[in-house]
Amino acid sequence: MAADCPVSGLADELVDHRFKALPPDAEGLTVGALAAERRNLFTGGFTTPVLALSAESVEHNLALLETYAERHGLAFAPHGKTSMSPQLFARQLEYGAWGISAAVPHQARVYRAYGIRRIFLANELVDASALRWLAAELDSDPEFRFICYVDSVRGVELMDEALRAAGASRPVDVVVELGAGEGARTGARTEAGCVAVADAVAAAGTLRLVGVAGYEGEVPEASAERVRAWLDRLVALAVDLDRAGRFAAGEQIVISAGGSAWFDAVAEVFARIPELSAPVLKLLRSGAYVSHDDGHYRHLTPFNRVPEEGELQPAFRLWAQVVSRPTDEQAFLNAGKRDAAYDLDLPEAQVVRSGRNGTVRPATGVSVTGLSDQHAWVRTEPGAELEVGDWVGMGLSHPCTSFDKWQLIPLVAADGTVTDYIRTFF
């Protein structure tokens, strides 16, 4: 990144009490100065619990999705809500991302503060204050590209009213969201409903219809067949709207889908998109790949179905210390709900680092059975070696609720050297 890039300014932030686990003796240093010291995670004064992000695994995952998208002719706008980290956004863009996806206005504001030029907001935006901000951003930067969902006539009306009141001079690009089925999340439920929304967009002078989109991860009772069937509907909707002349002239036609569980189906169906009246931007939005995980996405990743295409690597490890060993069958660690994702699965004990000599061994016979606010409840089987002072390294499930508990995350090489600190903005 260039020296004057907004992301580079994060290195000038002072290390202080706001940031969990950082060495107390680093108080007053800048983040950049601390990173330059290349301290060791285990011997460099870090306090527990501490969340570490593997530098090698992050790079591997970035490269793998870039290669996958290129191989399948897909553009890529990874969902930034996963990490909310401008440093990781910059790396994703360096690895070929078209832009960054968002879900709510706050996220888009963070992206703009750190120079993101293309934002895909995968939601209908009806907040008048946010639309006023958006209009000003579009007017002030001709190179800023913004796209968001529309899924209702009322939503289109609200957008148009707010943008007119804001005096917007550039139209906002929108895509009609096709819902993933009855009982799914957002989106117009039927093709007829999508056409009605498209008609409303055509009547609004402040909006331009540039494509269709949706989220296949919400298909009820999702299976490969059900997901592909919904994706076929999405493509057919784009074809019908194109034949009817509904899309803005002279623009790429955007067709977007793709969470982190079914992007292989997206690649398969999008490969069959017929020739339309304008070039098609086939936009994938998977976000969890950047860190992957040791639970939910380890089981759901499409690479399990297509192993010949590669394998994502879990990048998170949460280190906590044994602070109590009241019985032979029970121990307590000093990390809990405030530190670890727990909405999908409990942390998984993987390794133990001896508090006596620093040797590392598999966490055989050690399992996390529950979390309090600041404690992990650990069950130990007979013969399991675990004592007060040991560090336990745990894998986490669900990247989105792992990143959001930490404002500054050490990026750690395989030998334990901390090479950088990843700032998040939740």
N, C-alpha and C positions, 0 to 999 in steps of 0.2 A: 504494500500500500504506500502511496505517496506520503511524504512527511506532513503535508498539510491536510491529509484526509481527516475528517472528523473522528474516525475510529482511533487514530493515533493519539488523540487528546485524552483517551481513557487512561493512558499510561501516566498522566500527570496528576491523577486523583490521589489524594493522601490516604495512606493506610491508617485506620483508627478503629475505634470500638464498634463501628457499624458493621464490620465484616467478620463473620464467625470464623473461628479456627486459625486466623492468621497469627503469626508469632507476636507475642506481646512486645518483644524488643524491636519489632519493625515499626512501632508507632511513630508516625511523623515522616516516614519514608514515602516516596511516591510509589505507586504500583510498578512503574517501570524500573525504578531503582531496586525494588525488592526482587523483581523478576531477574534483573541483571546479576544478582547475587547467586542465583541458581542453587537455592537451598534444597536440601533433601527433605522430602515429606516427613520422614520418620525421625530424623536427627536434627532438623533445622529449626526446632522451636515451635512447630505447629501444635495447637491444642486439639484435643478430641472433644466431640466428633468432628471429622473433616471429610468433606466430599471431594473426591479426586476424579478427574476426567483424563482418560488415557490419550496422550498425544498421538501415539501410533494408531490407535483404533479410530480416532476421529478422522485422521488423514486417509486411512483405508476406506472408511465409509463414504467420505466425500468423493474419492476417486471412483468407487464402485458405482455410485448412482450417476455420476457424470457419464461413465462408460455405458451404463444401462440405457440412459436416456438417448444417447447418441445412436446406439445400436438399433433402437426401436423408433427412431425418428420423432422423438418427443421433445418438446420444450419443457422446462422445469421451473416451477415457482414454489420452492419448498415452503411449507407453512412455518412462519416465524414464531407462532405462538408456542412452539415446542421449547425453544431456548430463550427467546427474547434477548438474544445476545448480538449486538452489532458486529462484534469480532467474528462470530460464526457466520453471520450474514455475509460479511466481506469474503470469507473463505468459500462459502457456497457460490457466490457470484464469480469468484476466481475459478471455481470448478464448473463453470458453464451454466449456472442458473440464469434463466431469463429475467427473473425478478423474485420478489418475496411475497408470499401470501399472508394475509392478516384476517382477523375475525371481528375486531372491534376498532373504533376510532383511535383509542389510546395507542394501540399497537402501530397503526399507520403513522401517528405523530412521532413515535419513537423512530420508526424507519426513516421518516423524512429528516429528522434531526441528525441522522447519521448517513445522509446522502443517498438513500435508496431511490432510484429513478423510476422503477416499475413496481407497482403494488397491485395485487389482486386481492380484493376484500371479499371473502367467501361468506357474505351475509348481505341482506338488504339493509341499506343505510337510510334511516328515516329521521335521525336526530338533527334538528334544524341547526343547532350550534356546530355540530360536526360538519354538516354540509356547508355552512358558512366558511369554516376553516378550509375545507376541501376546495371550494371555489377560489379562495384566495391563493392557495397553493398552486392550483392549475393556472391561474392567471399570471402568477409571478414566475413560473418556470415552464417555458414551452416544451422542454424535454421531459417533463414529468408525465408518465403514463399511469392512469388509474382506471381500474375496472372493478365493478362490484355487481352483486346479484340484484335482480328484481324478481319477486315471486307473487306480487299481488297488484291489482289495479290501485287499491288504496295507497300502497307503498309508493307507486309511481307518482300518484297525485301529491303526496307529501314531499317527495323529492323535488318535484317540479316547483311547488309553492316555495320551498325553502331556497332553492337555487335562484329563482326569480327575485325573491326578496333580497338575496345577497348580491344581486347584480352580476351574476356569473356571466363571463364572456365566452368561456369554453364549455362545450357540452360535456357531460359526464358519460363515459362509456359504460354500458351495462350489458349483462348477459341474463337471459331468462333462466331461472333455476327450475329444473324439473325435479319434483319430489321423488324420493326413492320408493314410494308406495304408500298405501294406506297404513297409518300407524307409524310412519317414519318421522323424520324430523321436519325441516323446513322445505319449501318448494311447492310450486303449483302441482296439484295432484294429477291432473290430466293434461293431455296435449291441447285440448280445447281451452283449458285454463291458461296454458302458456300462450296460446294465440291471443287470448283476451289481454294478457299482460303486454304482449308485443304491440297490439293495437294502441294500448294506453301510452306506451313509449313513443310510438309514432306521432301521437297527438301532443306530446310534451316537447316543446322546443329546446329544453335544457338537457335532454338525454339523447344518446345514440345507442341503438341496439347493434352489438357487434358479435353476438354469439349466444351459445347455450352452455349450461354447466349444471353440476350437481355433485352429490357425494354418495358414491356407491356403498360406502361403509355402513349406511343406514338402511340398506335393503333388508326388510324383515326376514328373519330366518335365513340369513345370507348363506348361499352356497355358490359354487362356481357357476352353475347353470343360471341361478336367479340373478346373480350379479351381471353376467354377460347379457341376459335378457334385458335388464334395465339399461345397460350401456347401449344395446342395440336401439332401444327406444330413444335414448338421448341423441344418437347419431341420426336416426330417422327424423327426429324433430328438427335438427339443424338442416337436413336436406329439404324438408317441407317448407321451412321458413325461408330458405334461400331461393327455392323455386318461386315462392310468392313475392320475392323482392323485398323482404322485410329487413335485411341487414344493411347497415350504412355502406353506401357506395365508396369504393376505393380503399376499404379497410380489409385487413385480414379477418377471416371468420374464426372466432375463438370457440373451441370445443374443449371443455375442461372437466376433469374428474381426477380421482386418484388420491386416496388416503394411503396409509402405510400397510394395509392388509391385503389389498386386491389390485395393486398396480400392474401385476402380470396380466390380469383380465383386461384392464384398461389398455395396455399395450397391444393385446391381441385384437380387441374390437376396433381400436383406433387405427390399426393397420389396414382395416377394411373400409375406411371412410372414402366414399367415392369422390370424384373430382367435382368441386363446387365452383361457383362463379368467381371466387377469389381464393387466394392461398389460405390454407387452414393452419392455424396455430393450435397444435395438439398439446394442451397444457396440463402437465401432471403436477400435483400439489403435495406429495408426500413429505412429511416433516420429521417424523420420529427417527428416520434413518441416521441422522447425524451423530446420535449417541447410541442408538439401538437400546436394548435392555436385556436383562437376565430373567424376564418373566413373560409378560403379556405379548410383546412383539417378537420375542424369541420363538413363541409358539405360532404366531400369526403371520410372520413375514413370508411374502411370496417366494423368497429364495428357498424356502423349504420345498416348494413345489417345482422349482426350476433350479436345482443345485448347480447345474452346469453354467449358470450365469454368474455365480459367485456366492459369497456369504458375508453378511454383515457381522461386525464384531461389537459386543457390548463394551461401552467405553466408561461407564460409571462404576466406581467402587466407593462405598461409604465405609470409612474406618472409625471404629468406636472402641473404647477401652472397657475391659471388665472392671467394674467398680464394686461388685459384690458377688460373693460365691457362698450363699448361705447354706446350701446343701450339696451333696454329691450329684444331685440331679438338676440343679437349678443355678443359673447365673444371671446377672443383670449387667447390661451395657449402658453407657451414658449417651445413647442416641435414641430418639423416639419419633413421635409424629411430627415434631417441629423440624426434623432433619431428614426424614426418609419418606419416600412415596409409600402409601399404604392403601390407596383407593382401589387397586386391582389385586395386588398380591403383597404379602409380607416380604421384607428383605430376606435374602438367601445367604446364610453364612457360607463363605467359600474358603477363606484361609485364616490362619491364626499366626500372628507375629509375636514371638516371645518377648515379654517385657523384660526378661533377664539378659538375653544375648542377641536379640534381633533376628533369630532364625525364623524362617517362614515354613509352615506346613499346612497341608489340607485340613479344613475344619471338619474332620471326620467325627461323626457322632454329635455334632453341634447344630442346633436348629433354632430359629427364631419362632416363637409361638404367639407373640403378641407385642403390642406397642402401647406404652403410656406416652404422655406428652414428652418426657425427657428420658425414658428408659425403654430398652428392648428387653423383653422377657425371653430368656434362653433356656432351652431344655438340653441337658447333656446326657448322653447314654453312658452306660458303665464303661470305664476305661478311657473316656474322652479326657484329653489333657487340656485343662483350662484353669488359669489362676488369675487372681486380681493383678491388674497391671498389664495383662496381655492385650494386644490390639487384635480385633476381629475385623476382617475385610468382608463386606457384604455386597452382593449384587442387588440391584434394584429393578423394580417393574414399573413401567410407564414413565417415559422420559419427561412428559409435560409436567407432571407433579413431582419430579425430582429436581429439575432446574429451578422451579419457582420457589424453593425453600432456601436458596442460596444466592446472595448478591454478587459474590466474588468467588470463583471456583478455581482452585489450582489445576493447571494443565500439567500432567505429570508424565515424564518419560518412563520407559520400562525399568530403568535403574533407580527410580525414585526421585530423580531430579525434577524440580518444578521449573518449567521453561516459560510459563506465562500464567496469567490470571484472567479468567473469562468473566466479564461483567455482564450481569443480567438486569433487565428493566421490567419487572412485573408490577 
